[in-house]
Amino acid sequence: MEKTNFIWMNNNLINWDEAKIHVLTHSLHYGSAVFEGIRCYKTVKGAAVFRLNDHIKRMFKSSNSLRMKIPYTEELLSEAVVKTIKANNLSECYIRPIAYYGYGVMGLNPSNAPVDVSIAVWPWDSYLGDKPSKVMTSSYIRVHPDSTNVKAKISGHYVNSIIANLEAKEKGFDEALLLDYADHVAEGPGENIFIIKDHVIYTPEIGSILPGITRKTIIRLAKDLGYDVVKTELELIDVLDADEVLFCGTAAEVHPITQVDDVVINNGQVGEVTSILKNLYSDVVHGRTNEYNFWLTHI
């Protein structure tokens, strides 16, 4: 990770090396935090954050699952993101706002713990790199939707993602693919999935997946391009039999998959539809398409 100069903590800009928490911080022990991943891009009109308000709004919705009352408004946190990017003099960066139960109580009930909020920014390339990935079906399933609120971006959920990712890396794959409790395709550890078959685009319906903001973006862009987009239950065989497969997410952006388990997808080549969506997404986030500039918050 490339260190920057300042981190926003509880409405103050703190030097990177001084942005610290107590070892008995509640969220460190119990995963009682909510967070977002956001990106700022260099555009033709300067630096701009992609779908900032949508991300901040989702963080507040996630906090409701933990009965967490964030002590700032959505507007203030959006302004704090911009302020932190400016303070670090960055034209492109990854943005990590996090709200967490802090130091004050131990035990599972966090009601009397303070709620702290931090925003860190740093340069970060695409999470899965520039080359297409090969993924494996994880032996672990996605968190059951009746065991927690899977629509919320809660830190504790990501233990599920960590162990799936570690398993995939240990077996020589780039990333994992998780199924849900009913053996339907869910998502990657930190990415939503799309498949393309006969130029129709399919993605798992809401239920066991995080309803990703990048996922919503891709659905909108694909429909605007004239593609049929179907939200449905997908079996693993649907993925293995697909013409194209891709992951998407703020960190991963639009990322092609050319192998699932021992099955090579599209002869190991990036597919036509994937390329079109990837290129359009890049144009949108870099402000090269006026039609979608309403998603950009300029710094």
Secondary structure, DSSP 8 states (H G I E B T S, - for coil): ----SEEEETTEEEEGGG----TT-HHHHH--EEE--EEEEEETTEEEEETHHHHHHHHHHHHHHTT---SS-HHHHHHHHHHHHHHTT-SSEEEEEEEEE-TT--SS--TTS-EEEEEEEE----TT-SS-EEEEE-SS----TTTS-TTS-BGGGHHHHHHHHHHHHHTT-SEEEEE-TTS-EEE-SS-EEEEEETTEEEEE-TTSS---HHHHHHHHHHHHTT--EEEE---HHHHHT-SEEEEEETTTEEEEEEEETTEESGGGS--HHHHHHHHHHHHHHTT--GGGGGGEEE-
